[in-house]
Amino acid sequence: MLALVSACAGGSSAPRSPHQTIADYAAALKRDDAKAAYALLSTEAQRRLPFARFERMLSDNPDEVRALAEALEQPEERMVVTATLQGGDGESLDLVYEEGAWRAHLSAIDLYSQATPTAALASFVRAFEAKRYDVLLRFVPESEQEGLTAAKLRDAWEGVQKEEMQELVDALKASLPTAKAERLANRATIAYGSQGTVELLEERGLWKIVSF
C-alpha cells in the first residue's frame, strides 16, 4: 500500500513533501478517514484500486491498517524516500529526497551500472551500441575471462557474429522498458523477445551475463 502513495497530494494548493504526504496518509488511516487517505493515492493507484474496494480493504483489516499507520509515523531521519524516473527506452534515473529536495542518485553518473540484473542488461546494450568492448569485458563472469580481450570481442562481434549480435541487442533493447528479473540467490534470469532468456550471475556485488 505504501508504494501507491503519491509524492504530492492531488487537489492541494501546494505540493506536500514526501515525508508530509506519508504523515498525512498515516494520520488519515489512524482516524479511519478513507476518503482523505484515498485522496493521497496516485492517479495510477486510484485507477487500479476503486474507492469502494479501498474502503472495504481498510474496514476488513483494521489491525493491519493501524500497524501500517504506526510504522509510517517513524521519525523522518529514519526514512529514506526514493523515486525512479523511467524512460520509454528502459533507461532509468534514481532520485533521493534529501533536505527538502530531490537529488540525483548514483545512476545519474554510473553509465554502465551492474548493481542489478536489469541495470546490467541496460548497460550491456549501451556499451555494445557505443562499441565499448573494454566495458563489455566487465560483463563476462570471472570463470570465462581467461584469454579474452576487448580486441577479441570486437573481432568476433564485428566479424562473423555481427548480424547475430545486432539482432540480439535489438531484441534486448526492445525488452528493456518492461524487463523484469527473476532472482534466486546470486542468479537471475530476464526474459526477452518471444522466447529468449538472459542468465546473469552476481560476482563481488556486480551482475554479469552468463548466457543469452
C-alpha positions in Angstrom: 0.0 0.0 0.0 2.8 2.4 0.8 4.2 2.1 -2.7 1.0 3.5 -4.0 1.1 6.8 -2.1 1.6 9.8 -4.3 4.6 12.0 -3.5 2.4 15.0 -4.0 -1.3 15.1 -3.0 -3.7 15.8 -5.7 -6.0 18.8 -5.4 -3.8 20.6 -2.9 -2.9 24.2 -3.5 0.8 23.5 -2.6 2.6 20.2 -3.1 3.5 18.3 0.0 6.9 16.9 0.6 7.1 13.0 0.6 7.5 13.0 4.4 4.4 15.2 4.8 2.4 13.1 2.4 3.3 9.9 4.3 2.5 11.6 7.7 -0.9 12.8 6.4 -1.6 9.3 4.9 -0.8 7.7 8.3 -3.0 10.1 10.1 -5.9 9.5 7.8 -5.6 5.8 8.3 -5.5 6.1 12.1 -8.7 8.2 12.2 -10.4 5.8 9.7 -10.8 8.6 7.1 -10.8 6.5 4.0 -11.6 9.5 1.7 -8.6 11.5 2.9 -6.3 8.5 2.6 -7.6 7.7 -0.9 -7.0 11.3 -2.0 -3.3 10.8 -1.3 -3.0 7.8 -3.6 -1.5 8.4 -7.1 -3.7 8.5 -10.1 -2.4 5.1 -11.2 -3.2 3.7 -7.8 -6.7 5.0 -7.9 -7.2 3.6 -11.3 -6.2 0.2 -10.2 -8.0 0.4 -6.9 -11.5 1.8 -6.9 -12.5 3.7 -3.8 -15.2 1.2 -2.8 -12.6 -1.6 -2.7 -10.0 0.6 -0.9 -12.6 1.5 1.7 -13.6 -2.2 2.2 -10.0 -3.2 2.4 -9.4 -0.7 5.3 -12.6 -1.8 7.1 -11.8 -5.5 6.7 -8.3 -5.2 8.1 -8.3 -2.7 11.0 -5.4 -4.2 12.9 -3.1 -4.3 9.8 -4.1 -0.8 8.8 -3.3 0.5 12.3 0.0 -1.3 12.3 0.9 0.2 9.0 -0.1 3.7 10.1 2.1 3.4 13.2 5.0 2.1 11.1 4.7 5.2 8.8 5.0 7.5 11.8 8.6 6.7 12.4 10.9 9.8 12.6 11.9 11.4 9.3 15.6 10.8 9.9 15.0 7.1 9.7 13.1 7.3 6.4 14.8 7.2 3.0 12.5 8.4 0.3 13.4 7.4 -3.3 11.9 7.7 -6.7 12.8 6.3 -10.1 12.2 8.1 -13.4 11.7 5.5 -16.2 12.2 6.5 -19.8 10.5 4.9 -22.7 13.7 3.1 -23.8 14.1 1.4 -20.5 16.6 3.9 -19.1 16.0 5.0 -15.5 17.3 7.6 -13.1 17.1 7.2 -9.4 16.4 10.1 -7.1 16.7 10.5 -3.4 14.7 13.1 -1.3 17.2 14.9 1.0 16.8 18.1 3.0 13.6 19.1 1.2 14.8 18.5 -2.3 15.1 15.7 -4.9 18.7 14.8 -5.8 20.1 12.5 -8.5 21.4 9.2 -7.1 24.4 7.2 -8.4 22.6 6.1 -11.5 23.0 9.6 -12.9 26.7 9.1 -13.3 27.2 5.3 -13.4 26.6 4.9 -17.1 27.5 1.2 -17.0 25.9 0.1 -13.8 25.9 -3.6 -12.8 24.1 -3.0 -9.5 21.1 -5.0 -10.5 20.3 -7.6 -13.2 18.2 -5.1 -15.2 20.8 -2.3 -14.8 23.5 -4.7 -16.1 21.4 -5.6 -19.1 20.7 -2.0 -20.0 24.4 -1.2 -19.5 25.4 -4.1 -21.8 23.2 -2.7 -24.5 24.6 0.8 -24.1 28.2 -0.5 -24.2 27.6 -2.6 -27.3 26.0 0.4 -29.1 28.9 2.6 -28.1 31.4 -0.2 -29.2 33.0 -0.1 -25.8 34.5 -3.5 -25.8 36.6 -2.7 -22.8 33.4 -2.1 -20.9 31.8 -5.2 -22.3 34.5 -7.3 -20.8 33.2 -6.4 -17.4 30.0 -8.4 -18.1 31.9 -11.6 -18.6 32.0 -13.9 -15.5 35.4 -14.4 -14.0 35.5 -18.1 -14.9 35.3 -17.2 -18.6 37.7 -14.2 -18.7 41.0 -16.1 -19.2 42.5 -15.2 -22.6 39.6 -12.9 -23.5 40.4 -9.4 -24.6 38.5 -6.4 -25.9 40.1 -6.9 -29.3 38.9 -10.5 -29.5 35.3 -9.4 -28.6 35.5 -6.7 -31.3 36.8 -9.1 -33.9 34.0 -11.6 -33.2 31.1 -9.2 -32.7 32.0 -7.0 -35.7 33.0 -10.0 -37.8 31.3 -13.3 -38.3 28.9 -12.7 -35.4 28.0 -9.2 -36.3 24.5 -9.8 -37.7 23.6 -12.3 -34.9 24.8 -9.9 -32.2 22.9 -6.9 -33.7 19.7 -8.9 -33.8 20.2 -10.0 -30.2 20.9 -6.4 -28.9 17.9 -5.1 -30.8 15.7 -7.7 -29.1 17.3 -6.9 -25.7 16.8 -3.1 -26.2 13.1 -3.6 -27.1 12.5 -5.6 -24.0 14.2 -3.1 -21.6 11.1 -0.9 -20.8 9.3 -3.9 -19.4 12.2 -6.1 -18.3 11.7 -7.9 -15.0 14.4 -10.0 -13.3 13.6 -13.3 -11.5 16.3 -13.7 -8.8 17.4 -16.7 -6.8 20.4 -16.0 -4.5 23.2 -14.8 -6.8 21.5 -15.9 -10.0 18.9 -14.1 -12.1 17.0 -14.5 -15.4 15.4 -11.9 -17.6 13.1 -12.9 -20.4 13.2 -11.0 -23.8 11.6 -11.4 -27.2 9.2 -14.2 -27.7 11.3 -17.0 -26.0 14.7 -15.6 -25.2 16.2 -15.6 -21.7 19.3 -13.9 -20.3 21.0 -15.6 -17.5 23.0 -13.5 -15.0 25.4 -14.1 -12.2 26.3 -11.8 -9.3 30.1 -11.7 -8.5 31.6 -9.4 -5.9 28.5 -7.3 -6.0 28.3 -6.9 -9.8 25.9 -8.6 -12.1 27.4 -10.4 -15.1 25.9 -12.1 -18.1 26.3 -15.9 -18.3 24.3 -16.6 -21.4 21.6 -15.3 -23.7 
